[in-house]
Amino acid sequence: MCGKWLVGGPAGSLAFLFGTVLAYLAGGLPAGWRALRALWREHILDIDLLMIVAALAAAVVGAALEGAVLLTLFSLSTTLEERAMGRARRAIEALMALRPETAIRKAPDGGVEEVPATDLRIGDLVILRPGSRVPADGTVASGRGSLDESTITGESMPVRKAPGQPLFEATVNLDGVLEVRITKSLGQSTVARMIALVTEAQAAKAPSERFSAWFGQRYTIAVLVGSVAALGVFLWLGNSWDIALYRAATMLVAASPCAVVISVPAAILSALSAAARGGVLFKGGAALETLAGVRVFAFDKTGTLTAGRATVTNVVALDGDERGFLSTLASLEADSEHHIGDALRREVAERGLTIREMRNVKALPSKGIIGDDDAGPVWAGNRRMAETMGAAIDHAALKALQSAAETVVYLGRGDRLLGAVSVADKPRETSAAALAALRRSGVATILMMTGDRRPVALRIGAELGLRDDEIHAEMLPEDKVRLVAEAAARQKIAFVGDGVNDAAALARADVGIAMGAAGSEVALQAADVALLSEDMGRLAAAHRLSQRAAWIIRQNLMFSIGAMLLLVTGAAFFDLPLPLAVLGHEGGTVLVVLNGLRLLNDPIRQVPRPGLLAPGSRPEATQRIAQAAMGR
C-alpha cells in the first residue's frame, strides 16, 4: 500500500516517521478536539470524528501516509472553508468600520470640541466638515451639502441635503459645512440596527440550511455504522484484515457528507453579504429562499411606487379665506409623517403662513386625522372621513377637484365642510423599470393597493404599466390584509410597503419588504427584508439574487450528492484507492464552497434609468470616499 513507500535507510525511515506523526498531530488534534467537544457538549457525532476514525484506521493497516494525507487535506480544506466563509461573515466588521470614532461637538458657549462619538447624546449639535462621516443619526440644523449615502443605502449618486432633512450615521459629507442635530443615540442609530439585523440574519437558518445540518448529523451516524458493516462484508468475502479495514476506511472517507453540509450555508451567507453591500438586508436565509419562489408582488402605492413627495395643486376654501383654510389644515397635519402632511407644510412655508398649535391630534388609518384648536374639534381626510363625520361633499365648487385624477383632502368641523385641497404625487423614476424587471424574472402578477381614489390609482398604474385588474383602490388596511391573504392561498406573495402604515400586510405576506427603511425602526422590525434605499431597482435586483442563490444551492447539492455516490460506488465495488477518495472528498468540498462564493461577486445593482450614472461611473472623489468607507 502507499503508506509503505518508505524512504530508504534508517534516516529516511526516521524522517518519514517524524513527518507522519507531525501530520497526525497537526491535522488530527484540532479535528479531534472539535469532535470531542461536539460529542460532549451537544451529543453530536460530526464529520470531524469520521476523518479521525478513517485516519486511525489507515494507520492501523499500515497506510499511515494515506492517513496523514487525509488529515492534511482535511485540515487544509477546513482552513480554506473558514477563510472563504469568513469573507461572507465579515459584513459586521465592515459595518463597524464605517463608524467614525470622534465628532466635533458644538458647546453651549459657541465653541467646539472633539469628543468620542460614543459620548454624543440626543439633542447635541455637531459640526460636519467636508470629507467627514456622520457620527450618529440626526437632522440638518443649518447648512446645505451633498452626502454620499452609498455605504448605507447603496445609492450611487450623492444626495443633496437641506435644513430639516435626515442624515444617516456613517454617510460621508462631500461638500459644505453642516450643523447636525443628533436625533438618535449611537445604540439606536442606523449602523447599530444594521449590525443587529445582519447578526440576526446570519444566525437565522434557512430551511435548506436546517435540512443540511439535520442530514449531516444523522448521516454521520449512518456512515459510521455502514463502515463497520462494510468491514464485516469485506471480511466475509475473504479479504484479509488489513485489506478489509483499508477498504472500509476508504468507504468512510468517500461517504463523508462534508460537501453536502457546507454547500448550502456557503451560498446563503454569500448572498446575504452581497445583498447587504447593495443596501438590501434580509432577516435570514429563510427570507432569501422564500423570495426566490415568490410569483406575486403586492405594492402599497404612496411612498413605495410613488415618490411620496406630493405637491398641492389646487385649494378651495368654501368661505373664501384660502390663507386661513390652509393654515388650519397644515396645522392639523403639522406632525403627520404622511406625504400629504409634507406637501401642506411646504405649501404654507412658501406662502409664509403660520402653523398654529393643535391639541389631541390623532390619526385614523386610511381615513385622516382629527384634533382640537381654539375654535373646537377639526378634522381632515378623504371621502370616508367626511362620511364618518356626516359632512356633505357634493359642493359645486369642489366638482373640478373631485373629477381630477388627484388626491383630494377635505377639511371640516363636525358635519360642516370648510373646503378641500388636491394633492398630486408621481411615480418614482425607478418604479416602472423595476416592475418590468420583476415580470421578466418570472413574477406572474403585480398588485398595487392604495387607499386613494380609483381615478388617482388608475393614473399612477397606467404610468407604471399595470393592468386595470391589478389596481386596487380605496382600500382600508384590513382590505390590504384580506387581499394579501387571498393571493397567499394560491401562490407565494411578497408585500412591499413603508413598514409603518402597512405593518399588518407586511406580516401577513410570505415575504414582507420595507421600502426606504434606513433610519426607520418600525420598518426594520415589521419586515423580512429591508430596502435601505428608496430605489425600486434594488428590489428587482434582490429578487434576481435570491433566484440565483436558489439555483447555486441546487447546483451544489446535486454535485456534492452525485460526487459522494460516485466515490462510495468506487470504494464498494471497484477497489478505489484511499488517496483518490481523499482527493475526491476534499476537492468536492472546496469546489462547492467556491461555487457558493461566486454570489459575493454578484452584489445588488439598481435597474438603470435615463440620466443616472452607473455605480462604477460615479465621480472619482465620491468613489474614493465610498471605497475607503467600505474598506475596499
C-alpha positions as CSV (number, residue, x, y, z in Angstrom):
1,M,0.0,0.0,0.0
2,C,1.0,3.6,-0.5
3,G,1.7,4.0,3.2
4,K,4.6,1.5,2.9
5,W,6.6,3.6,0.4
6,L,9.3,4.5,2.8
7,V,12.5,6.4,2.0
8,G,15.5,4.1,2.1
9,G,17.7,3.7,5.1
10,P,17.2,4.3,8.8
11,A,17.5,8.1,8.4
12,G,14.8,8.1,5.8
13,S,12.5,5.9,7.9
14,L,13.0,8.1,10.9
15,A,12.2,11.2,8.8
16,F,9.1,9.5,7.4
17,L,8.0,8.6,10.9
18,F,8.6,12.1,12.2
19,G,6.7,13.7,9.3
20,T,3.8,11.3,9.7
21,V,3.5,11.8,13.4
22,L,3.7,15.6,12.9
23,A,0.9,15.4,10.2
24,Y,-1.3,13.3,12.5
25,L,-0.8,15.7,15.4
26,A,-1.2,18.9,13.3
27,G,-4.2,17.7,11.4
28,G,-5.7,15.4,14.0
29,L,-5.6,17.3,17.2
30,P,-7.8,20.3,16.1
31,A,-10.3,18.0,14.4
32,G,-10.3,15.6,17.3
33,W,-10.8,18.4,19.8
34,R,-13.8,19.7,17.8
35,A,-15.2,16.2,17.5
36,L,-14.9,15.5,21.2
37,R,-16.4,18.9,22.1
38,A,-19.4,18.3,19.8
39,L,-19.8,14.9,21.3
40,W,-19.5,16.0,24.9
41,R,-21.5,19.3,24.8
42,E,-24.1,18.6,22.1
43,H,-24.1,14.8,21.9
44,I,-23.4,15.0,18.2
45,L,-21.2,12.7,16.1
46,D,-19.9,15.1,13.5
47,I,-17.8,14.9,10.3
48,D,-14.5,15.6,12.2
49,L,-15.0,12.3,14.0
50,L,-15.3,10.5,10.7
51,M,-12.0,11.9,9.5
52,I,-10.2,11.0,12.7
53,V,-11.5,7.4,12.6
54,A,-10.6,7.0,8.9
55,A,-7.0,8.3,9.5
56,L,-6.5,6.0,12.5
57,A,-7.9,3.0,10.6
58,A,-5.4,3.8,7.8
59,A,-2.5,3.9,10.3
60,V,-3.6,0.5,11.8
61,V,-3.4,-1.3,8.5
62,G,0.0,0.3,7.6
63,A,-1.3,3.1,5.3
64,A,-0.1,5.9,7.6
65,L,0.9,8.1,4.7
66,E,-2.6,8.0,3.3
67,G,-3.9,8.8,6.8
68,A,-1.5,11.7,7.0
69,V,-2.5,13.0,3.6
70,L,-6.2,12.7,4.6
71,L,-5.7,14.7,7.7
72,T,-3.5,17.3,5.9
73,L,-6.0,17.8,3.1
74,F,-9.0,17.8,5.6
75,S,-7.2,20.5,7.7
76,L,-6.4,22.5,4.6
77,S,-9.9,22.3,3.2
78,T,-11.3,23.3,6.6
79,T,-9.0,26.3,6.7
80,L,-10.0,27.3,3.2
81,E,-13.7,26.9,4.1
82,E,-13.3,29.1,7.2
83,R,-11.4,31.8,5.3
84,A,-13.9,31.7,2.5
85,M,-16.9,31.8,4.7
86,G,-15.2,34.5,6.7
87,R,-15.4,36.7,3.7
88,A,-19.2,36.3,3.9
89,R,-19.3,36.9,7.6
90,R,-17.2,40.0,7.6
91,A,-20.2,42.1,6.9
92,I,-20.4,43.0,10.6
93,E,-16.8,44.1,10.7
94,A,-17.3,46.2,7.6
95,L,-20.3,47.9,9.2
96,M,-18.4,48.5,12.4
97,A,-15.5,50.1,10.4
98,L,-18.0,52.6,8.9
99,R,-18.5,54.4,12.2
100,P,-16.3,57.5,12.9
101,E,-14.5,57.4,16.2
102,T,-14.8,61.1,17.0
103,A,-17.2,64.0,16.4
104,I,-16.9,67.8,16.5
105,R,-19.5,68.9,19.1
106,K,-20.7,72.4,19.5
107,A,-20.6,73.7,23.0
108,P,-23.4,75.9,24.5
109,D,-21.0,78.9,24.6
110,G,-20.5,78.6,20.8
111,G,-17.1,76.9,20.9
112,V,-16.4,73.4,19.5
113,E,-14.7,70.3,21.0
114,E,-13.7,67.0,19.6
115,V,-15.3,64.2,21.6
116,P,-15.6,60.4,21.1
117,A,-18.7,59.5,19.1
118,T,-19.9,57.3,22.0
119,D,-20.3,60.5,24.1
120,L,-22.9,62.0,21.8
121,R,-26.4,62.4,23.2
122,I,-29.7,63.2,21.7
123,G,-30.0,66.9,21.1
124,D,-26.3,67.5,20.7
125,L,-25.2,69.8,17.8
126,V,-22.2,68.6,15.8
127,I,-20.2,70.2,13.0
128,L,-19.8,68.1,9.9
129,R,-17.0,69.2,7.7
130,P,-16.3,68.1,4.1
131,G,-15.0,64.6,3.9
132,S,-16.1,63.6,7.4
133,R,-18.7,60.9,8.2
134,V,-21.9,61.5,10.2
135,P,-21.3,60.2,13.7
136,A,-24.9,59.3,14.5
137,D,-28.4,59.7,13.0
138,G,-29.6,63.3,13.0
139,T,-31.1,66.1,11.0
140,V,-29.5,69.1,9.3
141,A,-29.8,72.1,11.6
142,S,-28.1,74.5,9.2
143,G,-26.1,74.5,6.0
144,R,-26.5,72.6,2.7
145,G,-24.4,70.0,1.1
146,S,-24.2,66.7,-0.7
147,L,-23.8,63.4,1.0
148,D,-22.6,60.0,-0.2
149,E,-25.1,57.5,1.2
150,S,-23.8,54.5,-0.7
151,T,-22.4,52.9,2.4
152,I,-25.9,52.7,3.9
153,T,-28.4,52.8,1.0
154,G,-26.2,51.6,-1.9
155,E,-27.3,54.7,-3.8
156,S,-24.5,55.6,-6.2
157,M,-25.4,59.3,-6.6
158,P,-24.7,62.0,-3.9
159,V,-27.9,63.1,-2.1
160,R,-28.4,66.9,-1.6
161,K,-29.4,67.8,2.0
162,A,-31.0,70.9,3.3
163,P,-32.1,72.0,6.8
164,G,-34.7,69.7,8.4
165,Q,-33.7,66.6,6.3
166,P,-32.4,63.4,7.9
167,L,-28.8,62.2,7.9
168,F,-27.8,58.6,8.4
169,E,-24.9,57.5,10.5
170,A,-21.6,56.7,8.6
171,T,-22.6,58.5,5.4
172,V,-20.0,60.9,4.0
173,N,-20.3,64.6,3.7
174,L,-18.8,65.6,0.3
175,D,-19.1,69.4,0.4
176,G,-20.3,72.2,2.5
177,V,-20.2,72.6,6.3
178,L,-23.3,71.3,8.1
179,E,-24.6,71.6,11.6
180,V,-26.3,68.4,12.6
181,R,-28.7,67.9,15.4
182,I,-28.4,64.3,16.8
183,T,-31.7,62.6,17.0
184,K,-30.7,59.0,18.0
185,S,-28.2,57.6,20.4
186,L,-25.4,55.5,19.0
187,G,-27.0,52.3,20.1
188,Q,-30.2,53.2,18.1
189,S,-28.6,54.7,15.0
190,T,-28.8,53.2,11.5
191,V,-25.5,51.2,11.7
192,A,-26.4,49.7,15.1
193,R,-29.7,48.5,13.7
194,M,-28.0,47.2,10.6
195,I,-25.5,45.3,12.7
196,A,-28.3,43.8,14.7
197,L,-30.1,42.8,11.6
198,V,-27.0,41.3,9.9
199,T,-26.3,39.3,13.1
200,E,-29.9,38.1,13.2
201,A,-29.7,37.2,9.5
202,Q,-26.6,35.1,9.9
203,A,-28.0,33.3,13.0
204,A,-31.4,32.5,11.4
205,K,-31.0,29.4,9.3
206,A,-32.9,28.9,6.0
207,P,-35.0,25.7,5.6
208,S,-32.3,24.1,3.3
209,E,-29.6,25.0,5.9
210,R,-31.6,23.3,8.6
211,F,-32.1,20.3,6.4
212,S,-28.4,20.0,5.6
213,A,-27.5,20.3,9.3
214,W,-30.1,17.7,10.2
215,F,-29.0,15.5,7.3
216,G,-25.3,15.8,8.3
217,Q,-25.7,14.8,11.9
218,R,-27.8,11.7,11.2
219,Y,-25.9,10.7,8.1
220,T,-22.6,10.8,10.1
221,I,-24.0,8.1,12.4
222,A,-25.2,6.1,9.3
223,V,-21.7,6.3,7.7
224,L,-20.0,5.0,10.9
225,V,-22.5,2.1,11.2
226,G,-22.3,1.5,7.5
227,S,-18.4,1.4,7.5
228,V,-18.5,-1.2,10.3
229,A,-21.0,-3.2,8.3
230,A,-18.8,-2.8,5.2
231,L,-15.8,-4.1,7.2
232,G,-17.8,-7.2,8.1
233,V,-18.8,-7.7,4.5
234,F,-15.3,-7.4,3.2
235,L,-14.0,-9.9,5.7
236,W,-16.9,-12.2,4.8
237,L,-15.9,-12.0,1.2
238,G,-12.4,-13.4,2.1
239,N,-10.3,-10.2,2.3
240,S,-7.5,-10.1,4.8
241,W,-8.0,-7.9,7.9
242,D,-5.6,-5.2,6.6
243,I,-7.3,-5.1,3.1
244,A,-10.8,-5.1,4.6
245,L,-10.0,-2.4,7.1
246,Y,-8.3,-0.3,4.3
247,R,-11.4,-0.6,2.1
248,A,-13.7,0.2,5.0
249,A,-11.6,3.3,5.8
250,T,-11.8,4.3,2.1
251,M,-15.6,4.0,2.1
252,L,-15.7,6.0,5.3
253,V,-13.9,8.9,3.6
254,A,-15.9,8.5,0.3
255,A,-19.2,8.6,2.2
256,S,-18.5,11.6,4.4
257,P,-21.0,14.4,3.7
258,C,-18.7,17.4,4.1
259,A,-19.7,18.9,0.7
260,V,-23.4,18.3,1.3
261,V,-23.3,20.1,4.7
262,I,-21.3,23.1,3.6
263,S,-22.9,23.6,0.2
264,V,-26.0,25.5,1.5
265,P,-24.5,27.9,4.1
266,A,-21.8,28.9,1.6
267,A,-24.4,30.1,-0.9
268,I,-26.7,31.6,1.7
269,L,-24.1,33.7,3.6
270,S,-22.6,34.9,0.3
271,A,-25.9,36.0,-1.0
272,L,-26.8,37.8,2.3
273,S,-23.5,39.7,2.2
274,A,-23.8,40.6,-1.4
275,A,-27.3,41.9,-0.7
276,A,-26.2,43.9,2.3
277,R,-23.5,45.6,0.3
278,G,-26.2,46.8,-2.1
279,G,-28.4,48.2,0.6
280,V,-30.8,45.2,0.9
281,L,-30.9,43.5,4.3
282,F,-32.5,40.1,4.7
283,K,-33.6,38.8,8.1
284,G,-32.0,35.4,7.5
285,G,-31.7,32.8,4.8
286,A,-35.4,31.8,5.1
287,A,-36.5,35.2,3.7
288,L,-33.9,34.8,0.9
289,E,-35.1,31.4,-0.1
290,T,-38.8,32.3,0.1
291,L,-38.3,35.4,-2.0
292,A,-36.8,33.2,-4.8
293,G,-40.2,31.4,-5.0
294,V,-42.4,34.5,-5.0
295,R,-44.6,34.8,-8.0
296,V,-46.9,37.6,-6.8
297,F,-45.8,41.0,-5.7
298,A,-48.2,43.5,-4.0
299,F,-47.2,47.1,-3.5
300,D,-48.5,49.9,-1.4
301,K,-48.8,52.9,-3.8
302,T,-47.9,56.0,-1.8
303,G,-44.3,56.3,-0.9
304,T,-43.5,53.0,-2.4
305,L,-44.3,53.0,-6.1
306,T,-44.7,56.8,-6.0
307,A,-42.1,59.3,-4.8
308,G,-44.1,60.2,-1.7
309,R,-43.3,63.9,-2.3
310,A,-46.6,65.3,-3.3
311,T,-47.4,68.9,-4.2
312,V,-50.6,70.9,-3.6
313,T,-52.2,71.6,-7.0
314,N,-55.5,73.4,-6.0
315,V,-57.1,74.9,-3.0
316,V,-60.8,75.6,-2.5
317,A,-62.0,77.3,0.7
318,L,-65.8,77.4,0.9
319,D,-65.7,80.6,3.0
320,G,-63.2,82.3,0.6
321,D,-60.5,82.6,3.2
322,E,-57.8,80.5,1.4
323,R,-55.0,81.5,3.7
324,G,-56.8,80.8,6.9
325,F,-58.1,77.5,5.5
326,L,-54.6,76.4,4.5
327,S,-53.2,77.5,7.8
328,T,-55.7,75.3,9.7
329,L,-55.2,72.3,7.5
330,A,-51.4,72.5,7.7
331,S,-51.5,73.0,11.5
332,L,-53.5,69.8,11.8
333,E,-51.1,67.9,9.6
334,A,-48.0,69.5,11.1
335,D,-46.7,66.4,12.8
336,S,-48.0,63.9,10.2
337,E,-45.5,61.6,8.5
338,H,-47.8,61.1,5.6
339,H,-46.7,62.6,2.2
340,I,-49.8,64.9,2.3
341,G,-48.7,66.5,5.5
342,D,-45.3,67.1,4.0
343,A,-46.9,68.7,0.9
344,L,-49.0,71.0,3.1
345,R,-46.1,72.1,5.2
346,R,-44.1,73.1,2.2
347,E,-47.1,74.9,0.7
348,V,-47.6,77.1,3.8
349,A,-43.9,77.7,4.1
350,E,-43.8,79.0,0.5
351,R,-46.8,81.3,1.2
352,G,-45.4,82.5,4.6
353,L,-48.4,81.2,6.6
354,T,-48.2,80.4,10.3
355,I,-48.7,77.0,11.9
356,R,-50.9,77.1,15.0
357,E,-50.9,74.7,17.9
358,M,-53.2,71.7,17.7
359,R,-54.2,69.5,20.7
360,N,-55.4,65.9,21.0
361,V,-54.2,65.1,17.4
362,K,-55.0,61.5,16.4
363,A,-54.6,59.7,13.1
364,L,-57.3,57.4,11.8
365,P,-55.7,54.9,9.4
366,S,-56.9,55.1,5.8
367,K,-59.3,58.0,6.7
368,G,-57.5,61.0,8.0
369,I,-56.7,63.0,11.2
370,I,-58.6,64.7,13.9
371,G,-57.6,67.3,16.6
372,D,-58.6,70.4,18.5
373,D,-57.7,74.1,18.2
374,D,-59.0,77.2,19.8
375,A,-62.2,77.1,17.7
376,G,-63.0,73.4,18.7
377,P,-62.7,70.0,17.1
378,V,-61.4,69.9,13.5
379,W,-60.8,67.0,11.1
380,A,-59.1,66.4,7.7
381,G,-59.1,63.4,5.4
382,N,-60.6,61.6,2.5
383,R,-64.1,60.9,1.4
384,R,-64.5,58.1,4.1
385,M,-63.5,60.6,6.8
386,A,-66.1,63.1,5.6
387,E,-68.8,60.4,5.5
388,T,-67.8,59.4,9.1
389,M,-68.2,63.0,10.2
390,G,-71.5,63.3,8.4
391,A,-70.3,66.2,6.2
392,A,-71.7,66.6,2.7
393,I,-69.0,67.0,0.0
394,D,-71.2,67.4,-3.1
395,H,-70.5,71.2,-3.4
396,A,-70.4,72.7,-6.9
397,A,-67.1,74.5,-6.0
398,L,-65.5,71.1,-5.5
399,K,-66.5,69.4,-8.7
400,A,-63.3,70.3,-10.5
401,L,-61.1,68.8,-7.7
402,Q,-63.2,65.7,-7.4
403,S,-63.2,64.9,-11.2
404,A,-59.4,65.2,-11.5
405,A,-57.2,62.2,-11.1
406,E,-55.6,63.7,-8.0
407,T,-55.8,63.0,-4.3
408,V,-58.4,65.2,-2.5
409,V,-58.1,66.2,1.2
410,Y,-61.2,67.6,2.9
411,L,-61.2,69.8,6.0
412,G,-64.2,70.3,8.3
413,R,-65.6,70.9,11.7
414,G,-68.1,68.3,12.8
415,D,-70.6,68.0,9.9
416,R,-69.6,71.3,8.4
417,L,-67.2,71.1,5.4
418,L,-64.7,74.0,5.3
419,G,-63.1,73.2,1.9
420,A,-60.7,70.9,0.2
421,V,-57.3,70.7,-1.5
422,S,-56.0,68.5,-4.3
423,V,-52.6,66.9,-4.0
424,A,-50.7,65.2,-6.8
425,D,-47.9,62.6,-6.5
426,K,-45.9,60.9,-9.2
427,P,-44.3,57.5,-9.7
428,R,-40.7,57.1,-8.7
429,E,-38.3,57.2,-11.6
430,T,-37.2,53.6,-10.9
431,S,-40.6,52.1,-10.4
432,A,-41.7,51.3,-14.0
433,A,-38.3,49.7,-14.9
434,A,-38.3,47.7,-11.7
435,L,-41.8,46.3,-12.3
436,A,-40.8,45.4,-15.8
437,A,-37.7,43.6,-14.5
438,L,-39.8,41.7,-12.0
439,R,-42.1,40.5,-14.8
440,R,-39.0,39.4,-16.8
441,S,-37.8,37.4,-13.8
442,G,-40.9,35.3,-13.7
443,V,-43.3,37.3,-11.5
444,A,-46.8,36.5,-12.8
445,T,-48.9,39.1,-11.0
446,I,-48.1,42.6,-9.7
447,L,-50.8,44.2,-7.5
448,M,-51.0,47.9,-6.5
449,M,-53.0,48.7,-3.4
450,T,-54.0,52.2,-2.2
451,G,-56.5,53.9,0.0
452,D,-56.7,56.7,-2.7
453,R,-59.5,57.2,-5.1
454,R,-59.7,54.9,-8.2
455,P,-59.1,57.7,-10.8
456,V,-55.8,58.5,-9.0
457,A,-54.8,54.9,-8.8
458,L,-55.6,54.3,-12.4
459,R,-53.5,57.3,-13.5
460,I,-50.5,56.1,-11.5
461,G,-51.0,52.5,-12.6
462,A,-51.1,53.4,-16.2
463,E,-47.8,55.2,-15.9
464,L,-46.3,52.1,-14.3
465,G,-47.6,49.7,-17.0
466,L,-50.1,47.9,-14.7
467,R,-53.4,46.4,-15.9
468,D,-56.7,47.7,-14.6
469,D,-57.3,44.4,-12.8
470,E,-54.0,44.7,-10.9
471,I,-55.0,48.1,-9.4
472,H,-57.0,48.1,-6.2
473,A,-58.1,51.5,-4.8
474,E,-60.0,52.9,-1.8
475,M,-58.7,50.2,0.4
476,L,-58.6,50.1,4.2
477,P,-55.7,48.4,6.0
478,E,-57.9,45.3,6.6
479,D,-58.7,45.2,2.9
480,K,-55.0,45.0,2.1
481,V,-54.5,42.2,4.5
482,R,-57.5,40.3,3.1
483,L,-56.3,40.7,-0.5
484,V,-52.8,39.5,0.5
485,A,-54.2,36.5,2.3
486,E,-56.3,35.6,-0.7
487,A,-53.3,35.8,-3.0
488,A,-51.1,33.8,-0.5
489,A,-53.7,30.9,-0.6
490,R,-52.8,30.4,-4.3
491,Q,-49.1,31.4,-4.6
492,K,-46.2,32.8,-2.6
493,I,-46.7,36.6,-2.3
494,A,-44.4,39.4,-1.2
495,F,-45.8,42.7,0.0
496,V,-43.8,45.9,-0.4
497,G,-44.7,48.9,1.8
498,D,-43.3,51.6,4.1
499,G,-43.2,49.4,7.2
500,V,-45.5,51.7,9.3
501,N,-49.0,52.0,7.8
502,D,-48.7,48.6,6.2
503,A,-47.4,46.6,9.1
504,A,-50.3,44.1,9.1
505,A,-50.0,43.4,5.4
506,L,-46.2,43.1,5.7
507,A,-46.7,40.5,8.4
508,R,-49.4,38.5,6.5
509,A,-47.3,38.2,3.3
510,D,-44.9,35.3,2.8
511,V,-42.2,38.0,2.5
512,G,-42.7,41.5,3.9
513,I,-40.4,44.1,2.3
514,A,-40.0,47.5,3.8
515,M,-39.1,50.3,1.3
516,G,-36.7,53.0,2.2
517,A,-36.1,51.6,5.6
518,A,-32.8,53.4,6.5
519,G,-33.5,55.1,9.8
520,S,-36.9,53.6,10.3
521,E,-37.1,51.3,13.4
522,V,-40.7,50.3,12.6
523,A,-39.8,49.2,9.1
524,L,-36.8,47.1,10.2
525,Q,-39.0,45.4,12.8
526,A,-42.0,44.7,10.7
527,A,-40.4,43.4,7.5
528,D,-38.5,40.3,6.5
529,V,-36.5,42.3,4.0
530,A,-35.4,45.9,4.3
531,L,-34.5,48.1,1.3
532,L,-32.4,50.8,2.8
533,S,-32.6,52.9,-0.3
534,E,-35.7,54.2,-2.0
535,D,-34.5,52.9,-5.3
536,M,-37.1,50.4,-6.6
537,G,-34.5,48.8,-8.9
538,R,-32.9,47.2,-5.9
539,L,-36.0,45.2,-5.2
540,A,-35.8,43.6,-8.7
541,A,-32.1,43.0,-8.2
542,A,-32.7,41.4,-4.8
543,H,-35.3,39.1,-6.4
544,R,-32.8,38.1,-9.1
545,L,-30.1,37.5,-6.5
546,S,-32.4,35.2,-4.5
547,Q,-33.2,33.2,-7.6
548,R,-29.5,32.9,-8.4
549,A,-28.8,31.7,-4.8
550,A,-31.5,29.1,-5.1
551,W,-30.0,27.8,-8.3
552,I,-26.5,27.7,-6.9
553,I,-27.8,25.8,-3.9
554,R,-29.4,23.2,-6.2
555,Q,-26.1,23.0,-8.2
556,N,-24.1,22.4,-5.0
557,L,-26.4,19.8,-3.7
558,M,-26.6,17.9,-7.0
559,F,-22.8,18.0,-7.4
560,S,-22.0,17.0,-3.8
561,I,-24.5,14.2,-3.6
562,G,-23.5,12.9,-7.1
563,A,-19.8,13.0,-6.2
564,M,-20.4,11.2,-2.9
565,L,-22.4,8.4,-4.6
566,L,-19.7,8.0,-7.2
567,L,-16.9,7.8,-4.6
568,V,-19.0,5.3,-2.5
569,T,-19.7,3.1,-5.5
570,G,-15.9,3.1,-6.4
571,A,-15.0,2.2,-2.8
572,A,-17.6,-0.6,-2.5
573,F,-17.2,-2.3,-5.9
574,F,-14.0,-1.1,-7.7
575,D,-11.3,-1.0,-5.0
576,L,-11.0,2.8,-5.1
577,P,-7.6,3.8,-3.6
578,L,-7.8,5.8,-0.3
579,P,-5.7,8.7,-1.7
580,L,-8.2,9.1,-4.6
581,A,-11.1,9.0,-2.2
582,V,-9.4,11.7,-0.1
583,L,-8.8,14.0,-3.1
584,G,-12.3,13.5,-4.3
585,H,-13.9,14.2,-0.9
586,E,-11.8,17.3,-0.1
587,G,-11.7,18.6,-3.6
588,G,-15.5,18.4,-3.9
589,T,-15.9,20.2,-0.6
590,V,-13.7,23.1,-1.7
591,L,-15.5,23.3,-5.1
592,V,-19.0,23.7,-3.6
593,V,-17.7,26.4,-1.3
594,L,-16.1,28.3,-4.2
595,N,-19.3,27.9,-6.2
596,G,-21.3,29.4,-3.4
597,L,-18.8,32.3,-3.0
598,R,-19.5,33.3,-6.6
599,L,-22.5,35.2,-5.2
600,L,-20.2,37.6,-3.4
601,N,-19.3,39.0,-6.8
602,D,-23.0,39.5,-7.7
603,P,-23.9,42.5,-5.5
604,I,-27.2,44.3,-5.8
605,R,-27.3,46.7,-8.7
606,Q,-30.1,49.1,-9.4
607,V,-32.1,49.0,-12.6
608,P,-30.6,51.6,-14.9
609,R,-32.7,54.6,-15.8
610,P,-32.0,57.6,-18.1
611,G,-29.7,60.2,-16.7
612,L,-28.4,58.0,-13.8
613,L,-24.7,57.2,-13.6
614,A,-23.9,53.6,-13.3
615,P,-22.4,52.6,-10.0
616,G,-18.9,52.2,-11.5
617,S,-19.0,55.7,-13.1
618,R,-19.7,57.9,-10.0
619,P,-17.5,61.0,-9.8
620,E,-13.9,60.0,-8.8
621,A,-13.9,61.8,-5.5
622,T,-17.2,60.2,-4.4
623,Q,-16.0,56.8,-5.5
624,R,-12.7,57.1,-3.5
625,I,-14.6,58.1,-0.3
626,A,-17.1,55.3,-0.7
627,Q,-14.4,52.7,-1.3
628,A,-12.4,54.0,1.7
629,A,-15.5,53.8,3.9
630,M,-16.3,50.2,2.8
631,G,-12.6,49.2,3.4
632,R,-12.1,48.3,-0.3
